[in-house]
């Protein structure tokens, strides 16, 4: 437990809408140890990004609210901190890399000013020390000609370079935890690989833990040690990365892996891609029992009456399914 950095327990995050209350996250549990990279994976709308925003306490109020749960960071419940205390945590102890750098960077401020703001706020550096640190950070994340880029606006940079700037901002204060929300989604494959290598290298240098949020199982396979699979606002399976790929146990996890295209087909089109039947249930009106019941080929009677608990089915392998009760 001394190595535990973050622990999320029974987290619920809801949003008030004209149609009713959307239960975006409804009972998420997972943990991250110091220096560890954990992946949060699932299809769009499953609650991954809302979970990350809940950890950062960036849920827009009063429409969004957290009715119950715990987010314990270094044994402090972040949900019990006031806004001033939370501002000291954001950017300093916990930072975030957003999926679209063009929307997370301010278009009317120069790159140097945006990185420097984090350093001045949390480290109290002088103007001269801030500029030197910013130049060092730009060079460190692989941006050529830092002196020129320091003066540039976000629109003057390519997508890959903008993402490197966002990474520089996230790592400026050497945070203990970095939340990366789809950090390579808007980039081409070559740049994706460069960004992932950069994050891995910087993590080793700084010693940060990483929560990697993505729907890309290829990214998960390459970068994380543990995986939590989300479906309809809940974690349905959690295990070491190798176990998830070689021994998936929840029907939803198996469906995700079966839907990955195979490169070694003898004839193109010889084997159709497998798809998970049906659609994700409405988060406005979740079904009684298991949320995956309408799409599952193993559904039983009590799946429609009771919600399965997250069960331990082996060493560090948790599954939310009645098949393993």
Buried (B, 14 or more C-beta within 10 A) or exposed (E): EEEBBBBBBEBBBBBEEEEEBBBBBBBBBBBBBBBBBBBBBBBEBBBBBBBBBBBBBEBEEEEBBBEEBBBBBBEEEBBEBEEEEBBEBBBBBBBBBBBBBBEBBEEEEBBBBBBBBBBBBBBEBEEEBBBEBBBEBBBBBBBEEBEEBBEBBBEEBEBBBBBBBBBBBBBBBBBBBBBBBBBBBBBEEEBBBBBBEBBEEBBEEBEBBBBBBBBBBEBBBBBBBBBBBBBBBBBBBBBBBEBBBEEBBBBBBBBBBEEEEEEEEEEEEEEEEEEBEEEBBEBEEBBEBBBBBBBBEEBEEEBEEEBBEBBEBEEEBBBBBBBBE
